[in-house]
C-alpha cells in the first residue's frame, strides 16, 4: 500500500472511550474485546470492552474505534500470531 500520510502514525485516545488511529494499513481480529490494527509503524494490539468500529477508511489510512479501552500496545508480529493461535486453541480469545 502506498503511504498516503507520509509515514505519519498518530494515535489519539480520548477519555479512554474513543480511539483514532492514523497510518492504518489493515484491521484484523476485530471483536467487542479488542482488535489487531496493522499500522505503518507496526502491529497495534487494542484491548478493552464493548468496542465498536465507528470508521474504517483504508484509503485514508484511518480507523476510529469506540468503547472502553484498557490497553494499547505495539506487539511483535510473530508473538501476535502465536498468541492468536493459542488463544483460539484454548478458547481464551
C-alpha positions as CSV (number, residue, x, y, z in Angstrom):
1,X,0.0,0.0,0.0
2,X,1.3,3.4,-0.9
3,X,1.9,5.6,2.2
4,X,-0.6,8.4,1.7
5,X,0.2,10.0,5.1
6,X,3.9,10.5,4.5
7,X,4.7,7.9,7.2
8,X,2.6,9.6,9.9
9,X,1.3,7.4,12.6
10,X,-1.0,9.1,15.1
11,X,-2.9,7.5,18.0
12,X,-5.4,9.6,19.9
13,X,-7.3,8.2,22.8
14,X,-10.0,10.5,24.2
15,X,-11.1,9.8,27.8
16,X,-10.4,6.1,27.2
17,X,-13.7,5.9,25.2
18,X,-12.7,6.9,21.6
19,X,-9.6,5.8,19.7
20,X,-8.5,7.3,16.5
21,X,-5.5,5.8,14.6
22,X,-3.9,7.3,11.5
23,X,-1.4,5.3,9.4
24,X,-3.6,2.2,9.3
25,X,-2.8,-0.4,6.7
26,X,-5.3,-3.1,7.7
27,X,-7.6,-4.2,10.6
28,X,-7.7,-7.8,11.8
29,X,-9.2,-9.8,14.6
30,X,-11.8,-7.2,15.5
31,X,-14.4,-8.0,18.2
32,X,-16.0,-6.3,21.2
33,X,-13.0,-7.1,23.3
34,X,-10.3,-5.8,21.0
35,X,-8.6,-5.5,17.7
36,X,-5.3,-6.0,15.9
37,X,-4.5,-2.9,13.8
38,X,-1.7,-3.1,11.2
39,X,-0.1,0.3,11.0
40,X,2.8,1.8,9.1
41,X,4.8,1.6,12.4
42,X,3.9,-2.0,13.4
43,X,1.1,-4.0,14.8
44,X,-1.1,-2.3,17.4
45,X,-3.0,-4.5,19.8
46,X,-6.1,-2.9,21.3
47,X,-7.8,-4.4,24.3
48,X,-11.0,-3.4,26.2
49,X,-14.7,-4.0,26.3
50,X,-17.7,-3.1,24.3
51,X,-15.5,-1.9,21.4
52,X,-17.3,-0.9,18.2
53,X,-16.0,0.1,14.8
54,X,-17.0,3.7,14.1
55,X,-15.0,4.3,11.0
56,X,-12.6,2.3,8.8
57,X,-11.1,4.1,5.8
58,X,-8.1,2.2,4.4
59,X,-7.7,4.6,1.6
60,X,-7.2,7.5,4.1
61,X,-5.4,5.0,6.4
62,X,-7.7,5.8,9.3
63,X,-9.7,3.8,11.9
64,X,-11.9,5.1,14.7
65,X,-13.0,2.7,17.5
66,X,-15.3,3.5,20.4
67,X,-15.7,1.6,23.7
68,X,-13.9,1.1,27.0
69,X,-10.2,0.8,26.3
70,X,-7.8,-1.0,28.7
71,X,-4.6,-1.4,26.7
72,X,-2.9,-0.2,23.6
73,X,0.5,-1.8,22.7
74,X,2.7,-2.4,19.7
75,X,3.5,-6.1,19.5
76,X,5.9,-8.3,17.7
77,X,4.3,-9.8,14.6
78,X,5.3,-13.4,15.4
79,X,4.2,-13.0,19.1
80,X,0.8,-11.7,17.9
81,X,0.3,-14.6,15.6
82,X,1.3,-17.2,18.2
83,X,-0.9,-15.6,20.8
84,X,-3.9,-15.5,18.5
85,X,-3.4,-19.2,17.6
86,X,-3.1,-20.4,21.2
87,X,-5.9,-18.1,22.4
88,X,-8.2,-19.7,19.8
89,X,-7.0,-23.2,20.6
90,X,-7.6,-22.7,24.4
91,X,-10.8,-20.7,23.9
92,X,-9.2,-17.6,25.6
93,X,-9.6,-15.2,22.7
